[in-house]
Amino acid sequence: MPSDDRRPGDLRDRLIGLGERSMAKSYYPELRRKLEELERFRAVVDHANDAIFVFRTEDWNVVDVNETALVMLSMEREEVLGRPITSLFPQEIAARYAGALEDARTPTGELQFRNGHIVTILSGARGRSVPTEITVTLHSFAGRGYAVVIARDVTVRMAIEAELDKSRQLFASFMENTPASATIKGPDGRYVFSNPAFSAYVGLSPQQVVGKSDDELWPADVVAMMRESDLFVQREGRPITAQQRVRPIAGGPTRVLQVTKFPITRRGEITGVAVIGLDISRQVRTEQALKDSEDRHRIVAEYTHGMECWVGPDGGMLYASPSCERITGYPRDHFLENANGLENIVLEEDREDWLRFHARPHDESLDYRIRTRDGRVRWVNEVKREVTASDGESMGSRLSLRDITERKHMELQLRHLALHDPLTGLANRSLCLDRIQQAMERSRRVKRSFFSVIFLDLDRFKVLNDSLGHVFGDKVLLLTAEVLRASVRAFDTVARFGGDEFVLLLEELSSPREAIQAVQRLRKAISRPLVVDGHEIQLTASLGLTLGTQNSATPDDLLRNANVAMHQAKKAGRNRFKTFTRAMLDRASTLLAMETDLRRAVGRGEFFLEYQPIVRMDGAPTLHGFEALVRWNHPHKGVVPPSLFIPVAEESGLIVELGLIVLREACRTLSRWREQIPAAANLVMSVNLSPRQFSESNLVEDVKAVLQETGLPPSALKLEITESAIMDNAASAVDKLRRLKALGMALSIDDFGTGYSSMSSLQQFPLDTLKIDLSFVRRIEQGPEGQEIVKAIISLAHSLQLQVIAEGVERTSQRDILRGLNCEFAQGYLYSKPIGEAAAREYLASCAAADGCLKAAPTAS
């Protein structure tokens, strides 16, 4: 056994040590748990979103601070500890709470004080200042007072508030200055907002409008219309756009408004109706359709309706607003749990652009399409903004998405309408010119690359349109467009320039010969009969062709060249095609200059008349009357031959005004002769009507007005109409000739034999005389065949109870043959050239004195 020689003191020490170890073993786990809880609490405090400061209230120095506060201050812990509150917060913050200490003490000595939120400035290192919102709580511990200050960075919030304030100011400015009227009605139908444009129209101030109902501002019928549309918006919960004709109850002009109404919602509940009204009265009066115009008063979706996202630097989604489900159909978790959630819903055709957009670091915006959860395709606009920390390090990107589907569809529709013909859907002039420009650029880049422009105009389409109606004509144009589209390749362009004019752009031609072959195909396709509403019609067209090469000037030049060639084809007899040459352009330029001179000449009175006698041949030759012929005395070129300016006046439409001038002057001249010269009492004045003038709807009224103005009896006037002018539209010509005949004047068909009339068609026209064209008169001396033709014409006229005038009689032998064929009247150089008014008066006097008209009159004009 071991010896037991220990001293009493050693035993006491051992007993004490055993006791201490026993106590340590029992308290150690609890102490360790408390320390771990303290460490966890400390970690939570350090990583809190808000900065936390602990001040000793006896001197208001910092005794503790969390990591968030250090980041906000850009300082180390050692720099902050011990700092007075005045070095971090403004002086008034410390002063505010110094007096609150005594008031906050309870009878037990504890501090009980919690302050509300105060916005102030937190000052950090290197002059750094952060706007913060602070909350102060006072505490007592171990007999000492402490203040806990929690500071929250409100930089972003203040920026957002500033932006919101700016938006409110912009909205207020817009509402104050816009010419459109804008109002908001509450659930009870009373106005809660009015801008100046609306209040001015109803004759009140904006403040006076607020609180009123529609019954107090509008008549009963307008109120009923407004309430119906208001109820629709409230019931359906969607906007409505309509035209409304309104007038204030206080009086004033009636206006036509383009009104857009949409619901005002709050938390999903409709709380009112907003109304934007644009005055379109002028457009309606001038029948200018506004459906092609973009709605300039579109209401932008509210900010909260957009999808807000925060994407971290690693591409993961840190935040997605609840509105993501409204836009995409997917809940927030779909984007928060899936880093590629947004990319996956981008339409595949737009995904490459979307990836490039997100690869760029700077702020941008992009329009693209997404496929929603239910399979629909929607357009969205995404605005991306880079977010950086105070040290410049990227914190990711903020994405704002809003649904722009309706706007995109409208843009696409407007773009289509702006570039396409509304009737046929073909390209219009703007798109055609753009395509020609592109073809020219390709032609310059690629050698031996040809393209061609074809200008096509349907022949006699106006006759078809006038006889069967414009609706029928539109159907014909639609079928023609389909024929043209089917006759060219898919990459060629077919355009409509309005009316019955079409332009075709043929590209990637290996040689100019291909263009000629294409024209032949087009003519063959157009000539096939078409059946429209039970009518079978057969069209023809005049075509102008120009080749585009590397040396082409501009698209407008090519179109002009093709158009010039087309007009040459039409002048050559229709149903033809011509290829452009430089000589055509020179001639067109000359005609354009002449047309310009003609317009000036009408205003300057440069036209004058000459008169050619018409002589009766049966019996002793006596003067029957005169034919009035217009002449042009150009200030620089002298007297211009009618053969040069009459066709230009006819094509430009000036012939209508010029013809009226000739008719008025001729009637005024004969009326004056009848008053001054007794021998003129039985004379007849013949005046030519051009085809364009004869086709005018108000011709009869114009002739009647001239006779009344000049005082000439209708029996002293004879109107000469060409055979082709009558036969262009025989049905309407019969009615017009009968109305002219009813006025009491004589009617003559001019240049007979050069057109295509027949006896059956002549029988229906109320004519008095028939004039044989001079080309037949000149051939009567060349042989029996020439005489037989003239004899047949005279026999035809007499069988129809018509008298005959032969023009271009120059020799006595011609006169004798015509007299032998029983031709009643003649005119020509045998009797007189066209002469001026003074010479005509002399000729009239000489015929009266000699009781005959055998000799030619003087040639002076």
Disulfide bonds with the S-S distance in Angstrom:
Cys847-Cys853 2.35
